[in-house]
């Protein structure tokens, strides 16, 4: 039997829709994943198999073929575990009459069926809403992050068993909600403040003019004269981020896996890459450049608008 479950993937800083197509048919037990999966996607076979078994459901001893469409783009990441598991359960009629229309699934499974937190949820949910998706089912630890996307029903689940009960209408889960207005009312606090600088009146005046007019600024001086100290405090006198700017900054934090618990970043970021940094390291590296945790300090280095 064939089943199709929708999920999302990342391409740089944006998400795109992936159709997870699962066919379970008679034959010798064999499992194949096609559609340009990387190693982390291929390893989902063992995670999904064990998670289904440890959730109290017998895993089918049949031929299983999983296709991740579009098949011409490379898939990477562990967030296909949940949609693959749901697709297998639907194809084996363990999830009959499950309403998965206009729903995307994403999440990494532990061997006991628990759903682990994943990176890049925010940009994927933004793109899902743009494509007309109405509901997203994902790990509960990512629910608050996804709920800032207005117009998307966010269902956070703890494990595979809870997701199954929800789809069978055996358990009701209220959508995660976040009041954006309350987030915007929060006081923006910086660890370093421009008011802490004593003296340096000329350079402080120059930085104030640069901040007010949105100009570029270069600081030249001998070591220890206070260039970095002043630059680190410049964001504290810049205008607050608008909601659209906060969303853009938060998308990068989400992909890098460093998004804070408040689900949105409202402080202007400061990055200090070394002056000898290479161009590849500056943009994050990889065939498709994207921010990574160990290179995040150098990605989109200056957002001083």
C-alpha positions as CSV (number, residue, x, y, z in Angstrom):
1,X,0.0,0.0,0.0
2,X,1.2,3.5,-0.8
3,X,1.0,6.5,1.5
4,X,2.2,10.1,1.1
5,X,3.1,12.3,4.0
6,X,4.2,15.9,3.7
7,X,7.3,17.3,5.4
8,X,9.7,20.2,5.0
9,X,13.4,20.5,4.4
10,X,16.0,23.3,4.3
11,X,17.8,24.9,1.4
12,X,20.1,27.5,2.8
13,X,18.0,29.9,4.8
14,X,14.6,28.8,3.4
15,X,12.4,25.8,3.6
16,X,10.8,23.8,0.9
17,X,8.1,21.1,0.8
18,X,9.1,17.4,0.6
19,X,6.6,14.6,-0.2
20,X,7.6,11.5,1.8
21,X,6.2,8.6,-0.3
22,X,6.2,5.2,1.3
23,X,5.3,1.9,-0.4
24,X,4.9,-1.2,1.7
25,X,4.5,-4.3,-0.5
26,X,4.9,-8.1,-0.4
27,X,8.4,-9.4,-0.7
28,X,11.6,-10.2,1.2
29,X,12.1,-7.8,4.1
30,X,14.1,-4.9,2.6
31,X,14.1,-1.1,3.2
32,X,15.4,1.4,0.7
33,X,15.3,5.3,0.9
34,X,15.8,7.1,-2.3
35,X,15.6,10.8,-3.3
36,X,19.3,11.9,-2.7
37,X,19.3,11.2,1.1
38,X,22.5,11.9,3.1
39,X,23.9,9.7,5.8
40,X,21.7,11.2,8.6
41,X,18.5,10.5,6.5
42,X,19.6,6.9,5.6
43,X,20.2,6.2,9.3
44,X,16.6,7.0,10.0
45,X,15.7,3.5,9.0
46,X,17.1,2.1,12.3
47,X,15.6,4.9,14.4
48,X,12.2,4.6,12.9
49,X,12.2,0.8,13.0
50,X,13.1,0.7,16.7
51,X,10.8,3.6,17.7
52,X,7.8,1.9,16.1
53,X,8.6,-1.4,17.8
54,X,9.1,0.3,21.2
55,X,5.8,2.2,20.8
56,X,4.0,-1.2,21.0
57,X,3.4,-1.6,17.2
58,X,4.7,-4.6,15.2
59,X,7.1,-3.5,12.5
60,X,6.1,-5.0,9.1
61,X,8.5,-7.7,7.7
62,X,7.9,-6.6,4.1
63,X,9.6,-4.6,1.3
64,X,9.6,-0.9,2.1
65,X,10.5,1.8,-0.3
66,X,10.7,5.5,0.8
67,X,11.0,8.2,-1.8
68,X,11.7,11.8,-0.8
69,X,10.4,14.0,-3.6
70,X,11.6,16.2,-5.3
71,X,14.3,13.6,-6.0
72,X,16.7,16.0,-7.6
73,X,17.6,17.9,-4.4
74,X,19.8,16.5,-1.7
75,X,18.1,15.8,1.6
76,X,19.9,16.2,4.9
77,X,18.9,16.2,8.5
78,X,17.0,14.0,11.0
79,X,13.6,15.7,10.8
80,X,12.3,13.1,8.3
81,X,12.0,10.4,11.0
82,X,8.5,11.3,12.1
83,X,6.9,11.6,8.6
84,X,8.5,8.3,7.6
85,X,7.2,6.6,10.7
86,X,3.7,8.0,10.1
87,X,3.8,7.0,6.5
88,X,4.7,3.4,7.3
89,X,1.9,3.3,9.9
90,X,-0.6,4.6,7.3
91,X,0.6,2.2,4.6
92,X,0.3,-0.8,7.0
93,X,-3.2,0.3,8.0
94,X,-2.2,1.0,11.7
95,X,-3.4,4.5,11.2
96,X,-6.7,4.2,9.3
97,X,-8.7,7.3,8.4
98,X,-6.0,9.7,9.8
99,X,-6.6,13.2,8.6
100,X,-3.2,14.4,7.3
101,X,-4.5,16.8,4.7
102,X,-2.6,20.2,4.7
103,X,-0.4,18.9,7.5
104,X,3.4,18.6,7.6
105,X,5.3,16.4,10.0
106,X,8.8,16.9,11.2
107,X,10.8,15.5,14.1
108,X,13.7,13.3,15.1
109,X,12.9,10.0,16.8
110,X,14.8,8.4,19.7
111,X,14.9,4.7,19.9
112,X,12.1,4.7,22.6
113,X,9.9,6.9,20.4
114,X,10.6,10.2,22.0
115,X,10.7,13.2,19.7
116,X,13.9,15.2,20.0
117,X,14.3,18.9,19.2
118,X,15.4,19.8,15.7
119,X,17.0,22.8,14.1
120,X,15.6,25.1,11.4
121,X,11.9,24.8,12.4
122,X,11.1,28.5,12.1
123,X,12.1,29.0,8.4
124,X,10.4,25.7,7.5
125,X,7.2,26.8,9.2
126,X,7.2,30.2,7.5
127,X,7.5,28.5,4.1
128,X,4.9,25.9,5.0
129,X,2.4,28.7,5.8
130,X,3.3,30.4,2.5
131,X,2.5,27.2,0.6
132,X,-0.9,26.9,2.2
133,X,-0.2,24.4,4.9
134,X,-2.7,24.7,7.8
135,X,-1.1,22.4,10.5
136,X,2.3,21.2,11.6
137,X,3.0,18.3,13.9
138,X,6.5,18.5,15.5
139,X,8.4,17.9,18.7
140,X,7.0,19.7,21.7
141,X,10.3,21.3,22.4
142,X,10.0,23.2,19.0
143,X,6.3,24.1,19.5
144,X,7.0,27.5,21.0
145,X,9.4,28.4,18.2
146,X,7.0,27.5,15.5
147,X,4.0,29.2,17.1
148,X,5.3,32.7,16.3
149,X,4.2,31.9,12.7
150,X,0.7,33.5,12.7
151,X,-1.9,31.4,10.9
152,X,-0.3,28.0,11.4
153,X,-1.8,25.4,13.8
154,X,1.2,24.1,15.8
155,X,0.7,20.7,17.5
156,X,3.6,19.7,19.8
157,X,3.9,16.0,20.7
158,X,6.3,14.3,23.1
159,X,6.6,11.0,21.4
160,X,5.4,8.8,18.5
161,X,2.7,7.2,20.6
162,X,1.2,10.5,21.4
163,X,1.2,11.5,17.8
164,X,-0.6,8.3,16.9
165,X,-3.2,8.8,19.6
166,X,-3.7,12.4,18.3
167,X,-4.2,11.3,14.7
168,X,-6.6,8.6,15.9
169,X,-8.6,11.2,17.8
170,X,-7.9,9.3,21.0
171,X,-6.1,12.3,22.6
172,X,-6.8,16.0,22.2
173,X,-3.8,18.3,22.0
174,X,-4.4,22.1,22.1
175,X,-2.4,24.1,19.5
176,X,0.6,26.0,20.9
177,X,0.0,29.7,20.9
178,X,2.3,32.7,21.4
179,X,1.1,36.3,21.8
180,X,3.4,38.3,19.6
181,X,2.3,41.5,21.2
182,X,3.5,40.4,24.5
183,X,6.9,39.5,23.0
184,X,7.2,42.9,21.5
185,X,6.4,44.6,24.8
186,X,9.4,43.0,26.5
187,X,12.3,45.2,27.5
188,X,15.3,44.8,25.3
189,X,18.4,44.3,27.4
190,X,22.0,44.1,26.2
191,X,24.8,42.5,28.2
192,X,27.0,45.5,27.2
193,X,25.7,49.0,27.1
194,X,27.1,52.1,25.4
195,X,26.5,54.2,28.5
196,X,29.2,52.2,30.3
197,X,32.0,53.9,28.2
198,X,33.8,56.6,30.0
199,X,35.7,59.2,28.0
200,X,36.3,58.5,24.3
201,X,34.1,61.5,23.5
202,X,35.1,61.9,19.9
203,X,34.7,58.3,18.8
204,X,31.5,58.1,20.8
205,X,30.1,61.0,18.9
206,X,31.2,59.4,15.6
207,X,29.4,56.1,16.5
208,X,26.3,58.0,17.5
209,X,26.2,59.7,14.1
210,X,26.8,56.4,12.3
211,X,24.0,54.7,14.3
212,X,21.6,57.6,13.7
213,X,22.2,57.7,10.0
214,X,22.7,54.0,9.3
215,X,26.3,54.7,8.1
216,X,29.2,52.4,7.9
217,X,32.1,53.0,10.3
218,X,35.7,51.9,10.5
219,X,37.7,52.1,13.8
220,X,41.5,52.5,13.5
221,X,43.8,52.7,16.4
222,X,46.5,51.0,18.4
223,X,45.8,47.7,20.3
224,X,44.0,48.4,23.6
225,X,42.6,51.7,22.6
226,X,39.0,50.5,22.9
227,X,38.0,49.7,19.3
228,X,36.4,46.3,20.0
229,X,35.0,47.6,23.4
230,X,33.1,50.4,21.6
231,X,32.0,48.2,18.7
232,X,30.5,45.6,21.0
233,X,28.4,48.3,22.6
234,X,27.2,49.9,19.4
235,X,24.0,47.6,19.1
236,X,22.7,49.0,22.4
237,X,22.1,52.5,20.8
238,X,20.7,51.2,17.5
239,X,16.9,51.2,16.9
240,X,15.0,48.2,18.1
241,X,14.5,45.4,15.6
242,X,11.1,45.4,13.9
243,X,9.1,42.2,13.9
244,X,10.1,41.4,10.4
245,X,13.8,42.0,11.2
246,X,13.5,39.9,14.4
247,X,12.0,37.1,12.4
248,X,14.9,37.2,9.9
249,X,17.5,37.1,12.6
250,X,15.6,34.4,14.5
251,X,15.6,32.2,11.3
252,X,19.4,32.2,11.2
253,X,19.5,31.4,15.0
254,X,17.0,28.6,14.4
255,X,19.0,26.9,11.6
256,X,22.2,27.2,13.6
257,X,20.5,25.6,16.6
258,X,21.2,28.5,19.0
259,X,17.7,30.1,19.2
260,X,16.9,31.1,22.7
261,X,13.9,30.0,24.7
262,X,11.9,33.1,24.0
263,X,11.4,31.9,20.4
264,X,12.4,35.2,18.8
265,X,15.5,37.3,19.0
266,X,14.9,41.0,19.5
267,X,18.4,42.2,20.3
268,X,20.6,43.2,17.4
269,X,23.3,40.6,16.9
270,X,27.0,41.5,17.0
271,X,29.6,39.2,15.3
272,X,33.3,39.7,15.4
273,X,35.0,37.5,12.7
274,X,38.8,37.7,12.6
275,X,40.2,39.9,9.9
276,X,42.0,36.9,8.3
277,X,38.8,34.8,8.0
278,X,38.2,33.2,4.6
279,X,35.2,33.9,2.4
280,X,34.0,30.3,2.8
281,X,34.2,30.5,6.6
282,X,32.4,33.9,6.6
283,X,29.3,32.5,4.9
284,X,29.2,29.2,6.8
285,X,30.7,26.8,4.3
286,X,29.2,23.7,2.6
287,X,27.9,23.1,-0.9
288,X,24.8,25.1,0.1
289,X,26.1,27.7,2.5
290,X,24.2,27.9,5.8
291,X,25.0,28.8,9.3
292,X,26.3,26.1,11.6
293,X,26.8,26.1,15.3
294,X,30.6,26.1,15.2
295,X,30.7,28.8,12.4
296,X,27.7,30.9,13.6
297,X,29.9,33.6,15.0
298,X,30.9,34.6,11.5
299,X,27.7,34.2,9.5
300,X,25.9,37.4,8.6
301,X,28.4,39.2,10.7
302,X,27.1,42.7,10.8
303,X,23.5,43.6,11.1
304,X,23.9,47.3,12.0
305,X,21.0,48.9,10.1
